[in-house]
């Protein structure tokens, strides 16, 4: 069970209510940071969670699945650029149960000071990342019928995960991982997204919408062009809101008011002063702290200096 203050902070942000402190949402994958808090060279899952608690992270947005033989075969299949990839198969009930049992176990580890949200692959990422973007585009036009079948299976997997999540008391935040854009804008045509992608996602998330679970699309890049359509099919928020890609959290807040949750988006790749200035600007641009969750763009990995991580989290506390 979550700490009362943490749960209230998260829920008030989800409902666009005023509050004194922003909810913090992030993902950590930093060996030196884990060592700093655990003093262990090989920290286990419980040790890694300590870093979340010490930094005051309210939400971990990424659920790390355990590797299985099925996933292990993926690397070999990916290298062959084949459409006959096991990752495109329908999930079995055994696989689904194993995945959610693992999620429940991990969620208990993060409690009571951090909520572990569910994050699942959407209808595009498994194919996009397996084939590579250019190969994906080329093969899609060569074998459109097979791609439609793959999209159907992936959307069914999304539906099965959404249904299982909605049927249990796992909380009210569900991330869909699909890359729709880069820094220049959408990497797929709006026609393709409107005809093939959005209808499938809308159908898949019905169990979540019925339980008022907030659905967050995780996509890098500038997805501004497609935001109205995302809201229309039931997407409640976007992650991350990358300022480096031209996504302005202040402008988005003004335009979409209480219809779109904005999560994270601060790059820790720059100099310390740049990071702090960006943090301050974003906090001040989100009027009354409604519907915004602060955090780094894609999580904190080993490329980020330890001192910059502490500067960032100190700044969050100082500016709020």
N, C-alpha and C positions, 0 to 999 in steps of 0.2 A: 504494500500500500504506500502511496506517495505521501510525503510530508504535506501537511495542510497548506502551508504557505506556498510551496512549490505548485501544488495542484491548483490553488486559487490564482496564482500568477499566470499559469498556462491557460486556464479556462477563461480568465478575463481578457487575455489577448485574443483568444480564439473567437470571443464574442464581441470584439471591438469596444471593450469597456475601458474607461479611464483607470489608470493605476500608477503607483509611484515608481515602480521599477519595471523595466522591460524584461520579458522572459528571454533567456539565453539559449540558443539552439546551435549545437556544433557537433563535430565528429573528430575524435582524436586518433591519430595513428603515428605517434612520435616516441621513438625508443628512449631518448634522453629525458623526455617529460615523464614517462612512466617510471624510469629509474629514479628520477628526482623525488617522486612521491613514495615509491615503494622500496627503494634501495636494493632492488633485485635486478640482476642482469637479464633474467628470464621471467618477467612478471606474468602471473596467470591472469585470467579474466577478472577475478575479484580485485587484484592489485591495480589493473588498468582502470577499473571503475573509480578507484580512489582519486585519480586525477580529475575526473569529471566533478566529483563532489568538492574537492579542494578549490577548483576554479569557479565553482558556482554555476555549472552548466545545468540548466533545467531540463533540456531535451537533447537526447542523442538521436540524430535523424537517420542514422544508417544501421541497419541490422546486418551483422556479418554472419553469413551462412557457413556452416561447417563444410569442408570439402568432402565430397563423396566420390566413389568410383565413377559415377556418371559425370561429375564435373571434371574429374581427372582425364577422362577421354576427350573432353571438349578441346583441349589444346591441340591434340593430334588432328581432330576433325577441322578445326579452324584453319590450321596450316594448309589444308587441302582445299579451302574455299568451297566447301560443298554445301548444298541446301539440305542434304540428308544428315542433319545435325541433331544429336539427341537432345540438345537444349530446346529444340523446336517441337519436341513430342509433348503430348498431353501429360500432365502430372497424374501419377497414380495416387490412390488414396493413402497408400503406405508412405509415399514420398511427402504428401501434404501433411500427414499426421506427424511424421518425423520433423519436418520443418517447423511446424507450429509448437511442437513440444520443446524444441530447441529454443524457439523464440520466447516461450513462457519462462523457461529456465533462465535465460539471459535477462529478461525483463525484471525478474526477482533480484538478480544481482545488482542491477542499477538502482533499484528502490533503496531507501525512500527519497533520496534527494535528486535523482535524475529519472526522467521518464524515457524509456527506450521505445521509440516509435517503430512501427512496421514499415519497411521499405521493400518494394518488390519490382522486378523487371516488368516493363510495360509491353506494348505490342510491337515496338520498333527496336529497342536497344539490343535484344538478343541477336537479331539479324544484322543490324547496323554494325555492331562491334565484331561480330564473327566474320563478316565478309569484307568489311572496310567500306567506307562511304561510296567511293567511286564504283567499286565492284557491285555494291548493292544497287546503285542506280542503274547500272548497265544491265544486270541480270533481271531486275524487276520488269524492264520493258521486253526482254527476251522471253521470259517465262512468267508472265503476269498471273496465269491461272495457278501455278504452283505457289507463287508468293501470296496470293489471296488465301490459299489453304493454310499456309504458314501463319498468316496474320489471324486467321480464324482460330487456330490452335492456341496461339499466344494470348489472344483476347479471352479464350475460354480459361486458360490458366490464370489470367488476371481475375476473372470472375470467381473461380474456385477459391483463390486466396482471399478475395474481398468477402465472399460468403462465409468462409471459415473465421476470418477476423471479426466480422459483424456478429457472428453467433456466440462469441465468447467475450468475457470482460477484459479485453486487452487495452481499453482506453479509446480515445476518440481522434487519433491522428494516423493517417495512412498515406505514405509516400509512394508515388508511381515514378519509376526511373525511366525516362525516355528523353533522349537528346533530340531536340527539334531545331536547334539553331547554333550558330557560332557568333563571333563578335560582329560580323557583318549583317546578320539577320537570319531568317529561316533557311535551313538547308534542304527543305522539301517544299514543293509548290503548295500554295494554299489550296489549290484544287485537290491535290492528293490528300492533304490533311483533312479537308472538309468531307471528302467522299469516302475515304478508306480508313482513316485513323480515328477521327473524332466520334463517328457513330459507334465504333467498336468499344471505345473507352466508355462512352455514355452508357451503353448496355451493360458493360462489365461492372461498373461501380454502383449499380442499382441497390445491392444489399447494403452498401455503406450509406447511401443517401437515405435509405429507409430508417436507419438508426441515427441519423444526424451526425455521422462521423465525418470529420473534415478531411477532404481529399486534397493532397498537395502534389503538384507536378514538379518533379525535380528535372530541370533541363538547364544546361549551361547556355550562354549566349543571349542574344537579344530576341526575345519572343513577343515583343510588343504588338506586332501585327496580328497575332492570333489570340491575344488575351480575351477580347470580347466573346469569341467562339468558345474558348475554354470555360469561361464563366457560364455560358449558355448551356453547356452539357453537364455542368455540376462540379467543375473544379473550383475548390474554395481558396486555393492559394498557390503561389509559385515560389520556387526555391532553386538556386539563389537569385537574388536581384543584383546582378553584377553591374556595378557602376562602370567598370572597365569596358563593358560591352555596350554602354550607352543606356543602360536601364537606370533611370532616376527614381529612387524610392519616394522622394518628395512629390514629384509630378504624378507618379502612379497613385500615391495616396490621395491626392487631390482629385484625380480623374475617376478613380473607382471607389473612393470613400469606404463605405462599409461592406463592399461586395467582393473584396479581394484581400486575402492575407498575404503579407510580404515577409519572406524569411531570408535572413542572412544576406551575404553579398559583399562583405568587406575583405579585400585582398590583403594578405599579409606578406606579399612578395616585394613590397617597396621598402623605402627607408622608414625608420622609426617615426620621424616627424610626419611623413605622409600617411602612415597608418593611423596615427593618433588624430590627425586633422580629418581624415575620412570618417573615422569613428564618431568624432564630435559632430560633423556635419550631418551625418545620417540620423543620429539620435535627435538632433534639433529639428530636422526636416519632417519627422514623423509626429505631427501635432498630437498632443495629449497621449502619445505612446500607444495609440489604438491599432490593433491588428498587425503589429510588427514584432518580429522576433530577431534579435540581434545575434550575429555570429559570423564566422569566416565564410568565404565563398564555397569551398569544396571540402572543408575540413582541414585539420592541421596535421601535416605530414613532416617527415624528417628534414625536408628542405628549409623549414622555417627555423630561424635561430631561437633558442630557448628564451633569450632576453626579450625578443620581440613578442613572444607569446605572453609573457608576464606583463609587458608594457600594455599590450592590447586589453587584457582582462582587468588590469588596474584602471585603464582608461574608461572601460565600461562602467565600473563602480563609481568613478569620480564624476563622470558626466551625467549620470542618471539622477 
